[in-house]
Amino acid sequence: MSLDIYLSVFTLMLIALGINVLSVKTKIPYTVLLVIGGSCLVPLSEVELFSFITSFQLTPELLFFVFLPILIFESAFNINIRNMKENKYAIGMLSIVGLLASTFFIGYAGQWAFHWLGLEVPLLVTLLFGAIISATDPVAVLALFKEYGAPHRLTLIFEGESLFNDGTAFAIFLLLLGIFEHGFNGSATVMNGVMSFLTMMLGGCLFGLLMGFFFSLLIQWVKGNEHLEITLTLLVAHFTFLLSELISESVVVYGYPIHLSSIIATLVSSLVLGNYGRFKMSVGVEQYMGKFWSYFAFIANSLVFILMGLLFTRLTISLHVTIFPILVMIPVVILARAASIYFSIGIANQFKSEESIPMNWQHLMSWGSLRGSLAVIMVLLIPDDISLADWPYDFSIKEFIIAITIGCIYFSLLIKATTIGRMVRWLKIDELLPYEKMSYYKSKALIYHTLEARIKQLFDQRNISEAQFNRLTRDYHELYLEICKQCQSETENPQHVVENMLRIYTLAIQKGELKELFRRDEINDIIYKKNLAILETQTERVEQDKDKLKSLNDYFYSWIGLLSRFLKRVLFFWSKSNESHQLYLYYRTQFKLINKVLDELDLIQKSPLVEVFGDHQAIDNVRKLYMFLKDQNAQQMEHEILTNKNIVDEMNEESAIALLRTHHEDTLADLHENEIISSKLYVLLKKELHD
């Protein structure tokens, strides 16, 4: 029997790979084809040769304790907390207020719709279904958002909502299951429910913070041992999840059981690791982590969605009983999502500290709310023996909720997912920003220009005839002139747009140089994070055509930074010399980044990129900006040198030694890679270096 299960798992993975290839060829969303493929496996399993396919099945424990932590960690690890803070009201309103509104709308409207259909379904059942189906699945929709060109901020808000409403939905789900078990006792039940909800959410956040920082310190402690670093990231998700569940089952304070939301705890610990612990990792590991976890999430999602198709086709409740309840609940769920979006975003738009979310974005968020793995996990966690005194039907409550849940998931995947692209285009959400539009034309012009040069090389090497050379040159030159004409006629205020393009390009250069400085150990993780945050803030300001930072200190002396330094001083974690050390290192890093940009601006005039950034006035404006920043930065560095000469000298020596050590390691690696020295010599020399 166990052999059949193993064979089933690997066969399902092989089928999922084939479906992935088919998805790429047909442009049909991957998750949609997985569910369809899973449904088709049932008749295949009736053939004796393939009977093993259905041996591996989704169980609540497998989904809850193995797959769910992987999916949460992979999504949360790559979210930038700074971007989330800039949209905190929108994400908070959607993930809490919006989800609660959707749950109760489905509960009451669903009960009325069933009554109209002639089915007497208790309110508690429709509320439980509302909690299950209201949580959106980011995996199923985010890839589509990116493919169809949805704005970065819209994608971020949707991803933040999807992650945090998982925790909210599961907390409500557990509270409703408790009412099923203990009954409803009026205001006492309501108060206990509110307290349990707050305990789960706040307790989960605090425990997640603790676990996230604890594992970040462990990663810093083992830095340099790549295998241990990767293993710790694998452990943080599951340990946080399992320990949260253990605490919820066993800890009682003054007679009150302490319940923590394992989903929220895992989410928060993953956010901490992705935004704090990430910078404690070795550079090579940090770059590898995205691919490592993306692969794990791909496997988990593939198995969940393909087995979801099997689950629906193997229900014991007959289709003729469930078809009308499913058809009735689909519009109820659609209306609930729309009402929750417009209500919660309407409130969030009143907070003037955040940019308002336009109506066309709200329309897409309303339609693009796909359901997936969490809904399946929750519905399978419903006890088989759950019952109510007034439940009048032969089939169980669990079977009924599974049927309408899977039916709504099918609708969201088969209908909504396949029409998101049309919705994006219809709502004009994929329209290019001014700098993107010019980048489009300029990039094509650069390509045609370089192709002309390549055609000349082919002719010189006698790979094409003179007639072919003349024809190809003429064709591509005409394309080049046409795209230049379009660029001129369709771009307003071209100098300003080119300047923004150039600034985005120079900021990207700074990010690359910053990562290289961090790799060479010339800067620590604190300075790396500060500078990276500044560069990302500047990039977003340029993309949104906002005013640039007036000074390098605009960000460095933000109220958060001042508060952080105050707390460190109070707690004796931060001395005056330490602060001077960090400040000088910050200015020195900025000085290196600015010089890198100025060197690159000089090279642009001699490279093919002059075709893209051909506006000399725009180049001059950007150069003047960086020259101003360089002079300002030099003055601040000089001040630190004069006031803290001993500290500066010590830092410069430490930096030089770190740079030489990295150069030593790189040279040794190059010798080994080019097979100039044997593996034995490489290991010996590397050991001597570390000793």
C-alpha positions as CSV (number, residue, x, y, z in Angstrom):
1,M,0.0,0.0,0.0
2,S,2.8,2.4,0.9
3,L,4.4,1.7,-2.5
4,D,1.2,2.8,-4.2
5,I,1.2,6.1,-2.2
6,Y,4.8,6.9,-3.2
7,L,4.1,6.0,-6.8
8,S,1.0,8.2,-6.7
9,V,2.9,11.2,-5.4
10,F,5.6,11.0,-8.0
11,T,3.1,10.3,-10.8
12,L,1.0,13.3,-9.7
13,M,4.2,15.5,-9.8
14,L,5.0,14.2,-13.3
15,I,1.4,15.0,-14.4
16,A,1.7,18.5,-12.8
17,L,4.9,19.1,-14.8
18,G,3.1,18.1,-18.0
19,I,0.2,20.4,-17.1
20,N,2.6,23.3,-16.5
21,V,4.1,22.8,-20.0
22,L,0.5,22.7,-21.4
23,S,-0.3,25.9,-19.5
24,V,2.6,27.7,-21.1
25,K,1.6,26.6,-24.6
26,T,-2.1,27.3,-24.3
27,K,-1.8,30.5,-22.1
28,I,-4.5,29.0,-19.7
29,P,-3.7,29.6,-16.0
30,Y,-1.7,26.8,-14.5
31,T,-4.0,26.4,-11.4
32,V,-7.1,26.1,-13.7
33,L,-5.5,23.2,-15.7
34,L,-4.4,21.5,-12.5
35,V,-8.0,21.3,-11.2
36,I,-9.3,20.1,-14.5
37,G,-6.5,17.6,-14.7
38,G,-7.3,16.3,-11.2
39,S,-10.9,15.8,-12.2
40,C,-9.8,13.8,-15.2
41,L,-7.7,11.4,-13.1
42,V,-10.7,9.7,-11.5
43,P,-11.9,7.9,-14.7
44,L,-8.2,7.1,-15.4
45,S,-7.8,5.5,-12.0
46,E,-10.7,3.1,-12.9
47,V,-8.2,1.4,-15.2
48,E,-6.4,-1.3,-13.3
49,L,-3.0,-0.3,-14.5
50,F,-3.4,3.2,-13.1
51,S,-5.4,2.4,-10.0
52,F,-2.5,3.6,-7.8
53,I,-3.0,7.3,-8.9
54,T,-5.7,8.0,-6.2
55,S,-3.7,6.3,-3.4
56,F,-2.3,9.6,-2.2
57,Q,-5.1,11.8,-0.9
58,L,-5.4,15.2,0.8
59,T,-5.8,14.9,4.5
60,P,-6.4,17.8,6.9
61,E,-3.1,17.0,8.7
62,L,-1.1,17.0,5.5
63,L,-2.6,20.2,4.3
64,F,-2.5,22.0,7.6
65,F,0.9,21.0,9.0
66,V,3.0,20.5,5.9
67,F,1.7,22.4,2.9
68,L,0.2,25.5,4.6
69,P,3.4,26.7,6.4
70,I,5.3,26.4,3.1
71,L,2.8,28.4,1.2
72,I,2.6,31.1,3.9
73,F,6.4,31.4,4.2
74,E,7.0,31.6,0.4
75,S,4.5,34.4,0.0
76,A,5.5,36.4,3.1
77,F,9.3,36.1,2.8
78,N,9.4,38.2,-0.4
79,I,7.0,41.0,0.8
80,N,8.7,44.3,1.6
81,I,7.4,45.5,5.0
82,R,8.1,49.1,4.0
83,N,5.8,48.9,1.0
84,M,3.2,47.3,3.2
85,K,3.4,50.1,5.8
86,E,2.7,52.6,3.0
87,N,-0.5,50.7,2.3
88,K,-1.4,49.6,5.8
89,Y,-4.9,51.1,6.0
90,A,-6.0,49.5,2.7
91,I,-4.5,46.1,3.6
92,G,-5.8,46.3,7.1
93,M,-9.4,47.3,6.1
94,L,-9.5,44.6,3.4
95,S,-8.0,41.7,5.5
96,I,-10.1,42.4,8.6
97,V,-13.1,44.6,8.0
98,G,-13.6,43.4,4.4
99,L,-13.4,39.7,5.3
100,L,-15.8,40.1,8.3
101,A,-18.2,42.0,6.0
102,S,-18.0,39.2,3.4
103,T,-18.4,36.5,6.0
104,F,-21.6,37.9,7.5
105,F,-23.0,39.0,4.1
106,I,-22.6,35.4,2.8
107,G,-24.1,34.1,6.1
108,Y,-27.3,36.1,6.1
109,A,-27.8,36.4,2.3
110,G,-26.9,32.7,1.8
111,Q,-29.5,31.6,4.4
112,W,-32.1,33.8,2.6
113,A,-31.1,32.4,-0.8
114,F,-31.4,28.8,0.4
115,H,-34.8,29.5,2.0
116,W,-35.9,31.0,-1.4
117,L,-34.7,27.7,-3.0
118,G,-36.7,25.7,-0.5
119,L,-33.8,24.5,1.6
120,E,-33.8,25.2,5.4
121,V,-30.1,25.7,6.1
122,P,-29.2,27.1,9.6
123,L,-27.5,30.5,9.8
124,L,-24.5,28.9,11.6
125,V,-23.8,26.7,8.5
126,T,-23.9,29.6,6.0
127,L,-21.7,31.7,8.3
128,L,-19.2,28.8,8.5
129,F,-19.2,28.6,4.7
130,G,-18.8,32.4,4.5
131,A,-15.6,32.3,6.7
132,I,-14.2,29.5,4.5
133,I,-14.9,31.0,1.1
134,S,-14.1,34.7,1.9
135,A,-10.4,34.1,2.1
136,T,-8.7,34.9,-1.3
137,D,-5.8,32.9,-2.6
138,P,-2.8,34.9,-3.8
139,V,-1.1,32.1,-5.7
140,A,-4.0,31.7,-8.1
141,V,-4.2,35.4,-9.1
142,L,-0.8,37.1,-8.6
143,A,0.9,35.4,-11.5
144,L,-2.0,36.6,-13.7
145,F,-1.7,40.1,-12.3
146,K,2.0,40.2,-13.2
147,E,1.4,38.6,-16.6
148,Y,-1.2,41.1,-17.6
149,G,0.7,44.2,-16.3
150,A,-1.2,45.1,-13.2
151,P,0.5,48.0,-11.3
152,H,3.0,47.1,-8.6
153,R,1.0,48.8,-5.8
154,L,-2.2,47.0,-6.8
155,T,-0.4,43.6,-6.8
156,L,1.1,44.5,-3.4
157,I,-2.2,45.4,-1.8
158,F,-3.9,42.3,-3.1
159,E,-1.0,40.1,-1.9
160,G,-1.0,41.7,1.5
161,E,-4.8,41.3,1.8
162,S,-4.6,37.7,0.7
163,L,-1.9,36.9,3.3
164,F,-3.5,38.6,6.3
165,N,-7.1,37.6,5.6
166,D,-6.0,34.0,5.8
167,G,-5.3,34.5,9.5
168,T,-8.6,36.4,10.0
169,A,-10.6,33.8,8.1
170,F,-9.1,30.9,10.1
171,A,-9.7,32.7,13.4
172,I,-13.4,33.2,12.6
173,F,-13.6,29.6,11.3
174,L,-12.3,28.3,14.6
175,L,-14.7,30.5,16.6
176,L,-17.7,29.2,14.6
177,L,-16.6,25.6,15.1
178,G,-16.5,26.3,18.8
179,I,-20.1,27.6,18.6
180,F,-21.1,24.3,16.8
181,E,-19.5,22.4,19.7
182,H,-20.7,24.4,22.7
183,G,-23.8,26.2,21.4
184,F,-24.7,29.9,21.3
185,N,-25.3,31.5,24.6
186,G,-26.1,35.1,23.7
187,S,-23.8,38.0,24.7
188,A,-21.5,35.7,26.6
189,T,-20.6,33.8,23.5
190,V,-20.1,37.0,21.5
191,M,-17.8,38.5,24.2
192,N,-15.8,35.2,24.4
193,G,-15.6,35.2,20.6
194,V,-14.3,38.7,20.4
195,M,-11.7,38.1,23.1
196,S,-10.6,34.8,21.5
197,F,-10.3,36.6,18.1
198,L,-8.1,39.4,19.6
199,T,-6.0,36.9,21.5
200,M,-5.4,34.8,18.4
201,M,-4.5,37.8,16.2
202,L,-2.4,39.8,18.7
203,G,-0.8,36.7,20.3
204,G,0.0,35.3,16.9
205,C,1.7,38.6,15.9
206,L,3.8,38.7,19.1
207,F,4.8,35.0,18.9
208,G,5.6,35.4,15.2
209,L,7.9,38.4,16.0
210,L,9.7,36.4,18.7
211,M,10.2,33.4,16.4
212,G,11.3,35.6,13.5
213,F,13.9,37.5,15.4
214,F,15.1,34.3,17.2
215,F,15.7,32.5,13.9
216,S,17.3,35.6,12.4
217,L,19.9,35.5,15.2
218,L,20.5,31.8,14.7
219,I,21.1,32.5,10.9
220,Q,23.5,35.3,11.9
221,W,25.3,32.9,14.3
222,V,25.8,30.2,11.6
223,K,26.5,32.7,8.7
224,G,28.9,31.2,6.2
225,N,27.5,27.7,6.5
226,E,25.1,27.7,3.6
227,H,23.4,24.4,4.5
228,L,22.6,25.5,8.0
229,E,21.3,28.8,6.9
230,I,18.9,27.2,4.4
231,T,17.8,24.6,6.9
232,L,16.9,27.3,9.5
233,T,14.6,29.0,7.0
234,L,12.9,25.7,6.4
235,L,12.5,25.2,10.1
236,V,11.2,28.6,11.0
237,A,7.9,28.2,9.1
238,H,7.0,24.8,10.5
239,F,8.4,25.4,14.0
240,T,6.4,28.6,14.4
241,F,3.3,26.9,13.1
242,L,3.6,23.8,15.2
243,L,4.5,25.6,18.4
244,S,1.6,28.0,18.0
245,E,-0.7,25.0,17.7
246,L,0.9,23.4,20.8
247,I,0.5,26.6,22.9
248,S,-3.1,26.9,21.8
249,E,-3.8,23.3,23.0
250,S,-1.9,23.3,26.3
251,V,-1.4,26.8,27.8
252,V,-4.0,28.1,30.2
253,V,-3.6,31.4,32.1
254,Y,-6.0,32.1,35.1
255,G,-8.4,29.5,33.7
256,Y,-8.5,31.2,30.3
257,P,-7.0,29.1,27.4
258,I,-4.5,31.0,25.3
259,H,-5.2,30.6,21.6
260,L,-2.7,31.8,19.0
261,S,-3.3,32.1,15.3
262,S,-0.7,29.7,13.8
263,I,-1.3,31.3,10.4
264,I,-0.7,34.9,11.7
265,A,2.4,33.7,13.7
266,T,3.9,32.0,10.7
267,L,3.1,35.0,8.5
268,V,4.8,37.5,10.9
269,S,7.8,35.3,11.5
270,S,8.3,34.9,7.7
271,L,7.9,38.7,7.3
272,V,10.6,39.3,9.9
273,L,12.9,36.7,8.3
274,G,12.4,38.2,4.9
275,N,13.0,41.8,6.0
276,Y,15.5,41.4,8.8
277,G,16.9,37.9,8.8
278,R,17.5,38.1,5.0
279,F,20.3,40.5,5.6
280,K,22.0,38.2,8.1
281,M,22.4,35.5,5.5
282,S,25.4,35.0,3.3
283,V,25.0,36.8,0.0
284,G,24.9,33.6,-2.1
285,V,22.3,32.0,0.2
286,E,20.1,35.1,0.1
287,Q,20.1,35.0,-3.7
288,Y,19.4,31.3,-3.8
289,M,16.5,31.5,-1.3
290,G,14.0,32.9,-3.7
291,K,14.4,30.0,-6.1
292,F,14.5,27.4,-3.3
293,W,11.2,28.5,-1.7
294,S,9.6,29.1,-5.1
295,Y,10.3,25.5,-6.0
296,F,8.8,24.2,-2.7
297,A,5.7,26.4,-3.2
298,F,5.3,25.2,-6.8
299,I,5.3,21.5,-5.6
300,A,2.9,22.2,-2.7
301,N,0.5,24.2,-4.9
302,S,0.6,21.7,-7.7
303,L,-0.3,18.8,-5.4
304,V,-3.0,20.8,-3.6
305,F,-4.8,22.0,-6.8
306,I,-4.5,18.7,-8.7
307,L,-5.9,16.8,-5.6
308,M,-8.6,19.4,-5.3
309,G,-10.0,18.1,-8.6
310,L,-10.0,14.5,-7.2
311,L,-11.7,15.7,-4.0
312,F,-14.7,17.1,-5.8
313,T,-15.3,14.1,-8.0
314,R,-15.2,11.7,-5.1
315,L,-17.8,13.4,-2.9
316,T,-20.5,11.0,-1.6
317,I,-23.2,13.6,-1.9
318,S,-24.9,13.4,-5.3
319,L,-24.6,16.1,-7.9
320,H,-28.3,16.7,-8.4
321,V,-28.6,17.6,-4.7
322,T,-25.8,20.2,-4.7
323,I,-26.1,21.7,-8.2
324,F,-28.8,24.3,-7.3
325,P,-27.2,25.3,-4.0
326,I,-23.9,25.8,-5.8
327,L,-25.6,27.9,-8.5
328,V,-27.4,30.0,-5.9
329,M,-24.3,30.6,-3.7
330,I,-22.0,31.6,-6.6
331,P,-23.7,35.0,-7.1
332,V,-24.0,35.5,-3.3
333,V,-20.2,35.1,-3.0
334,I,-19.6,37.4,-6.0
335,L,-21.9,40.1,-4.4
336,A,-20.3,39.6,-1.0
337,R,-16.8,40.2,-2.4
338,A,-17.9,43.3,-4.3
339,A,-19.7,44.7,-1.2
340,S,-16.6,44.0,1.0
341,I,-14.2,45.7,-1.5
342,Y,-16.2,48.8,-2.1
343,F,-17.0,49.2,1.6
344,S,-13.6,48.6,3.1
345,I,-11.7,50.5,0.3
346,G,-14.2,53.4,0.7
347,I,-13.2,53.7,4.3
348,A,-9.4,53.3,3.6
349,N,-9.6,56.0,1.0
350,Q,-10.6,58.5,3.7
351,F,-7.1,58.1,5.3
352,K,-5.2,61.0,3.6
353,S,-1.8,59.5,4.5
354,E,-2.2,56.9,1.7
355,E,-2.8,57.4,-1.9
356,S,-6.5,56.7,-2.8
357,I,-7.2,53.4,-4.6
358,P,-9.0,54.2,-7.9
359,M,-12.3,52.7,-8.8
360,N,-11.0,50.6,-11.7
361,W,-8.6,48.9,-9.3
362,Q,-11.5,48.2,-6.9
363,H,-13.4,46.6,-9.8
364,L,-10.5,44.3,-10.6
365,M,-10.0,43.3,-7.0
366,S,-13.6,42.5,-6.7
367,W,-13.6,40.2,-9.8
368,G,-10.1,38.9,-9.3
369,S,-10.8,37.2,-6.0
370,L,-9.9,33.6,-6.7
371,R,-10.2,30.9,-4.1
372,G,-7.9,28.0,-3.5
373,S,-5.8,26.1,-1.0
374,L,-6.8,27.6,2.3
375,A,-10.5,27.1,1.6
376,V,-9.8,23.4,0.9
377,I,-7.7,23.2,4.1
378,M,-10.5,24.7,6.3
379,V,-13.3,22.7,4.8
380,L,-11.4,19.4,5.4
381,L,-10.7,20.4,9.0
382,I,-14.4,20.4,9.7
383,P,-15.1,17.3,12.0
384,D,-16.9,14.5,10.2
385,D,-19.4,14.3,13.1
386,I,-20.3,18.0,13.2
387,S,-24.1,18.4,13.5
388,L,-27.0,20.6,14.6
389,A,-30.3,19.6,16.1
390,D,-32.2,21.4,13.4
391,W,-30.3,19.9,10.5
392,P,-33.0,18.0,8.5
393,Y,-31.0,16.3,5.7
394,D,-29.5,12.8,5.1
395,F,-26.2,14.2,4.0
396,S,-23.9,15.7,6.6
397,I,-23.1,19.4,7.2
398,K,-19.5,18.7,6.2
399,E,-20.5,17.1,2.9
400,F,-22.8,20.0,2.1
401,I,-20.2,22.7,2.8
402,I,-17.5,20.8,0.9
403,A,-19.8,20.6,-2.1
404,I,-20.7,24.3,-2.3
405,T,-17.1,25.3,-1.4
406,I,-15.5,23.2,-4.2
407,G,-18.2,24.5,-6.6
408,C,-17.4,28.1,-5.8
409,I,-13.7,27.4,-6.2
410,Y,-14.3,25.8,-9.6
411,F,-16.2,28.9,-10.7
412,S,-13.5,31.2,-9.5
413,L,-10.8,29.2,-11.3
414,L,-12.7,28.3,-14.5
415,I,-14.5,31.6,-15.1
416,K,-12.8,34.4,-13.1
417,A,-9.2,33.3,-13.7
418,T,-9.7,32.9,-17.4
419,T,-11.2,36.4,-17.8
420,I,-8.8,38.4,-15.6
421,G,-6.8,39.4,-18.7
422,R,-9.8,40.8,-20.4
423,M,-10.8,42.7,-17.2
424,V,-7.3,44.3,-16.9
425,R,-7.5,45.5,-20.5
426,W,-11.2,46.6,-20.3
427,L,-10.5,48.6,-17.1
428,K,-7.3,50.0,-18.8
429,I,-5.2,49.0,-15.8
430,D,-2.3,47.9,-18.0
431,E,-1.8,51.3,-19.5
432,L,1.9,52.3,-19.5
433,L,3.2,55.1,-17.4
434,P,4.9,58.0,-19.3
435,Y,8.4,56.7,-18.6
436,E,7.4,53.2,-19.5
437,K,5.9,54.3,-22.8
438,M,9.1,56.2,-23.7
439,S,11.2,53.2,-22.5
440,Y,9.1,51.0,-24.9
441,Y,9.9,53.2,-27.9
442,K,13.5,53.9,-26.9
443,S,14.2,50.2,-26.3
444,K,12.9,49.2,-29.7
445,A,15.0,52.0,-31.3
446,L,18.1,50.6,-29.5
447,I,17.4,47.1,-30.7
448,Y,17.0,48.2,-34.3
449,H,20.1,50.3,-34.1
450,T,22.2,47.4,-32.7
451,L,20.7,45.0,-35.3
452,E,21.9,47.3,-38.1
453,A,25.5,47.1,-36.6
454,R,25.1,43.3,-36.4
455,I,24.0,43.1,-40.1
456,K,27.2,45.0,-41.0
457,Q,29.3,42.4,-39.1
458,L,27.5,39.5,-40.9
459,F,28.3,41.1,-44.2
460,D,32.0,41.7,-43.3
461,Q,32.3,38.1,-42.3
462,R,30.8,37.0,-45.6
463,N,27.8,35.4,-44.0
464,I,25.3,37.3,-46.2
465,S,25.5,38.7,-49.7
466,E,25.6,42.4,-50.6
467,A,22.0,42.3,-51.8
468,Q,20.9,40.7,-48.5
469,F,23.0,43.3,-46.6
470,N,21.3,46.2,-48.4
471,R,17.8,44.8,-48.0
472,L,18.2,44.0,-44.3
473,T,19.8,47.3,-43.5
474,R,17.1,49.2,-45.4
475,D,14.3,47.3,-43.6
476,Y,15.7,47.7,-40.1
477,H,16.6,51.4,-40.7
478,E,13.0,52.1,-41.7
479,L,11.8,50.4,-38.6
480,Y,14.3,52.5,-36.6
481,L,13.1,55.7,-38.1
482,E,9.4,54.7,-37.7
483,I,9.8,54.0,-34.0
484,C,11.7,57.2,-33.4
485,K,8.9,59.1,-35.1
486,Q,6.3,57.4,-32.9
487,C,8.3,58.2,-29.8
488,Q,8.5,61.9,-30.7
489,S,4.8,62.2,-31.6
490,E,3.3,60.3,-28.7
491,T,5.5,61.5,-25.8
492,E,4.6,64.6,-23.9
493,N,7.4,66.6,-22.2
494,P,10.1,64.2,-23.5
495,Q,13.0,65.8,-21.6
496,H,11.3,65.2,-18.2
497,V,10.4,61.6,-19.1
498,V,14.0,60.8,-20.3
499,E,15.3,62.3,-17.1
500,N,13.0,60.0,-15.0
501,M,14.1,57.0,-17.1
502,L,17.8,57.9,-16.5
503,R,17.2,58.4,-12.8
504,I,15.6,54.9,-12.5
505,Y,18.5,53.5,-14.4
506,T,21.1,55.2,-12.2
507,L,19.2,54.0,-9.1
508,A,19.4,50.4,-10.4
509,I,23.2,50.9,-10.8
510,Q,23.4,52.0,-7.2
511,K,21.4,48.9,-6.0
512,G,23.8,46.6,-7.9
513,E,26.9,48.3,-6.5
514,L,25.4,48.3,-3.0
515,K,24.9,44.6,-3.2
516,E,28.5,44.1,-4.3
517,L,29.7,46.2,-1.4
518,F,27.7,44.0,0.9
519,R,29.1,40.9,-0.7
520,R,32.7,42.1,-0.2
521,D,31.9,42.8,3.5
522,E,32.7,46.5,3.1
523,I,29.4,47.3,4.8
524,N,27.3,45.6,7.4
525,D,23.7,44.6,7.1
526,I,22.5,47.7,8.9
527,I,24.0,50.1,6.3
528,Y,22.9,47.8,3.5
529,K,19.3,47.9,4.7
530,K,19.4,51.7,5.2
531,N,20.8,52.4,1.8
532,L,18.6,49.9,0.0
533,A,15.5,51.4,1.6
534,I,16.6,54.9,0.4
535,L,17.2,53.7,-3.1
536,E,13.8,51.9,-3.3
537,T,12.0,55.0,-1.9
538,Q,13.7,57.2,-4.5
539,T,12.8,54.7,-7.3
540,E,9.1,54.7,-6.2
541,R,9.1,58.5,-6.2
542,V,10.5,58.7,-9.7
543,E,8.0,56.1,-11.0
544,Q,5.1,58.1,-9.4
545,D,6.6,61.4,-10.7
546,K,6.9,62.7,-7.1
547,D,9.5,65.2,-5.7
548,K,12.9,63.6,-5.1
549,L,14.5,63.4,-1.7
550,K,15.9,66.9,-1.0
551,S,18.8,65.4,1.1
552,L,20.3,62.1,1.9
553,N,19.2,62.8,5.5
554,D,15.5,63.0,4.6
555,Y,15.3,59.3,5.0
556,F,18.1,58.7,7.5
557,Y,16.7,61.0,10.0
558,S,13.1,59.9,9.7
559,W,11.1,59.6,12.9
560,I,11.5,55.8,12.8
561,G,15.2,56.1,12.7
562,L,15.3,58.6,15.6
563,L,13.0,56.5,17.7
564,S,15.1,53.4,17.1
565,R,18.3,55.2,18.1
566,F,16.6,56.6,21.2
567,L,15.4,53.2,22.4
568,K,18.9,51.7,21.8
569,R,20.5,54.3,23.9
570,V,18.0,53.9,26.7
571,L,18.5,50.2,26.7
572,F,22.4,50.6,26.5
573,F,22.5,48.8,23.2
574,W,23.9,51.8,21.3
575,S,26.8,54.0,22.2
576,K,27.8,57.4,20.8
577,S,30.9,55.9,19.2
578,N,28.7,53.2,17.6
579,E,26.4,55.8,16.2
580,S,29.3,57.8,14.7
581,H,30.7,54.6,13.3
582,Q,27.4,53.8,11.5
583,L,26.9,57.4,10.3
584,Y,30.4,57.6,8.7
585,L,29.9,54.2,7.1
586,Y,26.6,55.3,5.7
587,Y,28.0,58.5,4.2
588,R,31.1,56.6,2.8
589,T,28.8,54.1,1.2
590,Q,26.7,56.8,-0.4
591,F,29.9,58.4,-1.7
592,K,30.9,55.2,-3.4
593,L,27.5,54.7,-5.0
594,I,27.4,58.3,-6.3
595,N,30.8,58.0,-7.8
596,K,29.7,54.7,-9.5
597,V,26.7,56.6,-11.1
598,L,28.9,59.5,-12.3
599,D,31.3,57.1,-13.9
600,E,28.4,55.3,-15.6
601,L,27.0,58.7,-16.9
602,D,30.4,59.3,-18.6
603,L,30.2,55.8,-20.2
604,I,26.7,56.3,-21.5
605,Q,27.9,58.8,-24.1
606,K,30.2,56.2,-25.6
607,S,27.8,53.2,-25.4
608,P,24.7,52.1,-27.3
609,L,22.7,53.3,-24.3
610,V,23.1,56.8,-25.7
611,E,20.3,55.7,-28.1
612,V,18.0,55.4,-25.1
613,F,19.2,58.4,-23.0
614,G,19.9,60.6,-26.0
615,D,18.6,63.9,-24.5
616,H,21.8,65.6,-23.5
617,Q,19.9,68.2,-21.3
618,A,18.3,65.3,-19.3
619,I,21.7,63.7,-18.8
620,D,23.2,67.0,-17.7
621,N,20.3,67.5,-15.2
622,V,20.9,64.1,-13.7
623,R,24.6,64.7,-13.5
624,K,24.1,68.0,-11.7
625,L,21.8,66.2,-9.2
626,Y,24.5,63.6,-8.4
627,M,27.2,66.2,-8.3
628,F,25.2,68.2,-5.7
629,L,24.6,65.0,-3.7
630,K,28.4,64.2,-3.9
631,D,29.4,67.6,-2.6
632,Q,26.9,67.4,0.2
633,N,28.0,63.9,1.1
634,A,31.7,64.9,1.0
635,Q,31.0,67.7,3.5
636,Q,29.2,65.3,5.9
637,M,32.0,62.8,5.6
638,E,34.6,65.5,6.3
639,H,32.7,66.5,9.4
640,E,32.7,62.9,10.7
641,I,36.5,62.6,9.9
642,L,37.3,65.7,11.8
643,T,35.2,64.9,14.8
644,N,35.9,61.1,15.0
645,K,39.4,60.7,13.4
646,N,40.4,57.6,15.4
647,I,37.1,55.8,14.6
648,V,37.3,56.7,10.9
649,D,40.9,55.4,10.7
650,E,40.0,52.2,12.4
651,M,37.0,51.7,10.0
652,N,39.0,52.4,6.9
653,E,41.6,49.8,7.9
654,E,38.8,47.2,8.7
655,S,37.2,47.9,5.4
656,A,40.5,47.5,3.5
657,I,41.2,44.2,5.2
658,A,37.7,43.0,4.4
659,L,38.1,44.0,0.8
660,L,41.5,42.3,0.5
661,R,40.1,39.1,2.1
662,T,37.1,39.0,-0.4
663,H,39.5,39.6,-3.3
664,H,41.7,36.7,-2.0
665,E,38.6,34.5,-1.9
666,D,37.5,35.5,-5.4
667,T,40.9,35.0,-6.9
668,L,41.1,31.5,-5.3
669,A,37.6,30.6,-6.6
670,D,38.6,31.8,-10.1
671,L,41.7,29.6,-10.1
672,H,39.7,26.6,-9.1
673,E,36.8,27.3,-11.5
674,N,39.3,27.7,-14.4
675,E,41.0,24.4,-13.4
676,I,44.3,26.1,-12.8
677,I,44.5,24.5,-9.4
678,S,43.0,21.1,-8.3
679,S,40.1,20.6,-5.9
680,K,42.6,19.3,-3.3
681,L,44.7,22.5,-3.5
682,Y,41.5,24.7,-3.5
683,V,40.3,23.1,-0.3
684,L,43.8,23.4,1.3
685,L,44.2,27.0,0.3
686,K,40.7,27.9,1.4
687,K,41.2,26.3,4.8
688,E,44.5,28.2,5.2
689,L,42.6,31.5,4.4
690,H,39.9,30.8,7.0
691,D,42.4,29.7,9.6
